Amino acid sequence: MYFPLDAVVSLVATVADSRLLGVGMVGREGMLGAHLALGVADAPVRAVVQGAGMARRIQAGPFRRELAQSEALHRALYRYVHVQLTQLATAAACVHFHLLIARLARWLLMSDDRTAVDGFRVTHEFLAHMLGVRREGVTEAAGALQQRLLIRYHRGAVCVLDRQGLESVACGCHAADQRAYDALLGP
């Protein structure tokens, strides 16, 4: 089990022909390895470190013992698993129904939500894998966001310049994810 402190990890589904699709993201709000706490050995998604950083780690056995003894931890884990399921379902609908520029805006907002500093690093190729599109599509969509002065993107470094503007371009999926996080994990 990993609990990122300042790392950002993309959750990736792999299809039979080895293509990747980003279906979720974990940062300081969450954990990796929930499947182990649920008694399942294999994770349904791969974890790809998107932004390096620190994380706390605990072996599955000791975590399960703590989970069995703590109703509060049990409740928090199940709430987080529900939020992850919501994020996965939203990602599936988003990739099917929304335009690339809106999906890219959502993904950039999700990354921005999970970084403790201004800006983050990501390549067009990585974004293409996460969004399930060709690299050229990402280049075009990122260029459009940059022309609107919503982001600054240079040599893999991204900075959100106008969060409210980026939210207006993003599909409603980011707001739906945020409502789930706030309702189940908020203070």
Solvent accessible surface area in square Angstrom, and as a share of the most:
residue,aa,sasa,rsa
1,M,11,0.05
2,Y,100,0.38
3,F,60,0.25
4,P,6,0.04
5,L,80,0.40
6,D,68,0.35
7,A,7,0.06
8,V,3,0.02
9,V,5,0.03
10,S,1,0.00
11,L,10,0.05
12,V,0,0.00
13,A,32,0.25
14,T,68,0.40
15,V,79,0.45
16,A,114,0.89
17,D,84,0.44
18,S,84,0.54
19,R,161,0.59
20,L,40,0.20
21,L,47,0.23
22,G,16,0.15
23,V,19,0.11
24,G,7,0.06
25,M,1,0.01
26,V,0,0.00
27,G,0,0.00
28,R,118,0.43
29,E,61,0.27
30,G,11,0.10
31,M,11,0.05
32,L,27,0.14
33,G,14,0.14
34,A,9,0.07
35,H,39,0.17
36,L,47,0.23
37,A,12,0.10
38,L,79,0.39
39,G,57,0.55
40,V,77,0.44
41,A,86,0.67
42,D,114,0.59
43,A,50,0.39
44,P,111,0.70
45,V,33,0.19
46,R,124,0.45
47,A,59,0.45
48,V,36,0.21
49,V,95,0.55
50,Q,26,0.12
51,G,26,0.25
52,A,95,0.74
53,G,43,0.42
54,M,130,0.58
55,A,45,0.35
56,R,162,0.59
57,R,160,0.58
58,I,56,0.28
59,Q,110,0.49
60,A,21,0.16
61,G,27,0.25
62,P,49,0.31
63,F,8,0.03
64,R,99,0.36
65,R,145,0.53
66,E,90,0.40
67,L,15,0.07
68,A,90,0.70
69,Q,147,0.65
70,S,35,0.23
71,E,116,0.52
72,A,63,0.49
73,L,56,0.28
74,H,57,0.26
75,R,123,0.45
76,A,50,0.39
77,L,4,0.02
78,Y,105,0.40
79,R,96,0.35
80,Y,10,0.04
81,V,24,0.14
82,H,99,0.44
83,V,1,0.01
84,Q,27,0.12
85,L,103,0.51
86,T,39,0.22
87,Q,3,0.01
88,L,52,0.26
89,A,67,0.52
90,T,19,0.11
91,A,8,0.06
92,A,62,0.48
93,A,44,0.34
94,C,3,0.02
95,V,52,0.30
96,H,136,0.61
97,F,148,0.62
98,H,64,0.29
99,L,142,0.70
100,L,38,0.19
101,I,42,0.21
102,A,13,0.10
103,R,22,0.08
104,L,1,0.00
105,A,0,0.00
106,R,19,0.07
107,W,16,0.06
108,L,2,0.01
109,L,0,0.00
110,M,6,0.03
111,S,0,0.00
112,D,34,0.17
113,D,39,0.20
114,R,10,0.04
115,T,24,0.14
116,A,75,0.58
117,V,107,0.62
118,D,135,0.70
119,G,14,0.13
120,F,24,0.10
121,R,158,0.58
122,V,8,0.05
123,T,76,0.44
124,H,35,0.15
125,E,101,0.45
126,F,40,0.17
127,L,1,0.00
128,A,9,0.07
129,H,77,0.34
130,M,4,0.02
131,L,10,0.05
132,G,49,0.47
133,V,46,0.26
134,R,176,0.64
135,R,126,0.46
136,E,100,0.45
137,G,22,0.21
138,V,0,0.00
139,T,60,0.35
140,E,135,0.61
141,A,8,0.06
142,A,4,0.03
143,G,30,0.29
144,A,32,0.25
145,L,0,0.00
146,Q,69,0.31
147,Q,158,0.70
148,R,138,0.50
149,L,129,0.64
150,L,10,0.05
151,I,1,0.00
152,R,133,0.49
153,Y,25,0.09
154,H,122,0.55
155,R,199,0.73
156,G,11,0.11
157,A,41,0.32
158,V,2,0.01
159,C,27,0.16
160,V,25,0.14
161,L,83,0.41
162,D,58,0.30
163,R,82,0.30
164,Q,148,0.66
165,G,15,0.14
166,L,0,0.00
167,E,76,0.34
168,S,92,0.59
169,V,27,0.15
170,A,12,0.10
171,C,17,0.10
172,G,53,0.51
173,C,12,0.07
174,H,10,0.05
175,A,47,0.36
176,A,32,0.25
177,D,4,0.02
178,Q,58,0.26
179,R,155,0.56
180,A,17,0.14
181,Y,20,0.08
182,D,95,0.49
183,A,80,0.62
184,L,48,0.24
185,L,59,0.29
186,G,33,0.31
187,P,192,1.21
